[in-house]
Amino acid sequence: PWVTLPPDVPFVPAESCSLNVGVLRGDSLQDRELTPHHPFVDDTCLADTRSQLSQEIHASLQSLFMTLGYPKAGRTEALSVEKFAEVKCAEVQTQLGVLIDT
């Protein structure tokens, strides 16, 4: 579920630093860095550009099913659809008690 910010909220591009270098290589808008995932129990925090975020979510879900098994009769599902439906995908959110404003 994607949460769209109101149109009066300005978009301010992030600036990279030595710790957070971003997801794009140099000035390229096509050449991307690999973005590692560091899951915490059953959650993984993702940050990416708006155009790529849905692919990041898809890749995360795909890896979950590849690791823990795809849904099928008689198997406990690896993903709680109810919990996932409550997740807010937005530029500003609280994750593990930390306010993240990308």
TORKOLMI-585983 format. One line per field, with one value per residue (C-alpha): residue in three letters; z, y, x. Coordinates in Angstrom, 1 decimal. Layout:
<nodes>
r	ALA:...
zz	Z:...
yy	Y:...
xx	X:...
</nodes>
This chain:
<nodes>
r	PRO:TRP:VAL:THR:LEU:PRO:PRO:ASP:VAL:PRO:PHE:VAL:PRO:ALA:GLU:SER:CYS:SER:LEU:ASN:VAL:GLY:VAL:LEU:ARG:GLY:ASP:SER:LEU:GLN:ASP:ARG:GLU:LEU:THR:PRO:HIS:HIS:PRO:PHE:VAL:ASP:ASP:THR:CYS:LEU:ALA:ASP:THR:ARG:SER:GLN:LEU:SER:GLN:GLU:ILE:HIS:ALA:SER:LEU:GLN:SER:LEU:PHE:MET:THR:LEU:GLY:TYR:PRO:LYS:ALA:GLY:ARG:THR:GLU:ALA:LEU:SER:VAL:GLU:LYS:PHE:ALA:GLU:VAL:LYS:CYS:ALA:GLU:VAL:GLN:THR:GLN:LEU:GLY:VAL:LEU:ILE:ASP:THR
zz	0.0:-1.1:0.7:-1.5:0.2:-0.3:-3.4:-1.2:0.4:-1.5:-2.9:-1.8:-3.3:-0.8:-0.9:-0.5:2.2:3.1:5.1:2.8:-0.8:-2.4:-4.9:-8.2:-9.5:-10.1:-12.2:-13.9:-13.6:-15.0:-13.4:-9.9:-6.8:-5.2:-2.2:0.6:2.9:6.6:7.9:11.6:12.7:10.0:8.8:6.3:5.9:2.3:0.9:-2.8:-5.4:-5.9:-9.4:-8.0:-4.7:-6.0:-7.6:-4.2:-2.4:-5.0:-4.7:-0.9:-1.1:-3.8:-1.6:1.4:-0.6:-2.2:1.3:3.3:0.6:-1.6:-0.4:-0.8:0.9:4.2:4.7:7.0:4.8:5.3:4.8:6.9:4.3:7.1:8.5:5.1:4.2:7.3:6.2:5.1:2.1:2.1:2.2:6.0:8.4:11.7:11.5:14.6:16.7:14.5:12.4:8.9:6.5:3.1
yy	0.0:3.3:6.5:9.6:12.8:15.9:18.0:21.0:19.0:19.9:17.2:17.7:15.4:13.7:14.6:11.8:11.8:9.4:7.2:7.3:7.3:6.8:4.2:5.7:5.5:8.9:11.2:8.3:7.9:4.3:2.8:1.6:0.4:-2.8:-2.1:-4.7:-5.6:-6.1:-7.8:-7.5:-10.6:-10.5:-6.9:-5.4:-1.7:-0.5:2.9:3.7:6.2:6.4:4.8:1.8:1.2:-1.1:-3.3:-3.3:-4.5:-7.1:-8.4:-8.5:-10.5:-12.8:-13.5:-14.3:-16.9:-18.3:-18.8:-19.9:-21.4:-20.3:-20.4:-23.7:-25.8:-27.3:-24.9:-21.9:-18.8:-16.9:-13.5:-12.2:-10.5:-8.7:-7.3:-6.4:-4.5:-2.3:-1.3:2.3:2.8:6.4:8.9:9.5:6.7:5.2:2.0:0.1:3.2:5.5:8.3:7.9:10.8:10.0
xx	0.0:1.5:0.8:1.0:2.0:-0.2:0.8:1.8:4.7:7.8:10.1:13.7:16.3:18.6:22.3:24.8:27.5:30.3:27.9:24.9:26.1:22.8:21.6:22.8:26.4:27.9:25.7:24.0:20.2:20.4:23.5:22.5:24.4:23.4:21.3:21.8:19.0:19.4:16.3:15.3:13.4:10.7:11.0:13.3:13.7:13.9:14.8:15.1:13.9:10.1:10.3:12.2:10.5:7.8:10.5:12.4:9.3:8.7:12.3:12.0:8.8:10.3:13.3:11.0:9.1:12.3:13.8:10.7:8.6:5.8:2.2:0.4:-2.2:-1.1:1.8:1.8:2.3:5.6:3.8:1.0:-1.2:-3.1:0.1:1.5:-1.7:-1.2:2.3:2.7:5.1:5.9:8.7:8.1:7.4:8.3:10.2:11.3:10.6:12.8:11.4:12.7:12.3:13.8
</nodes>
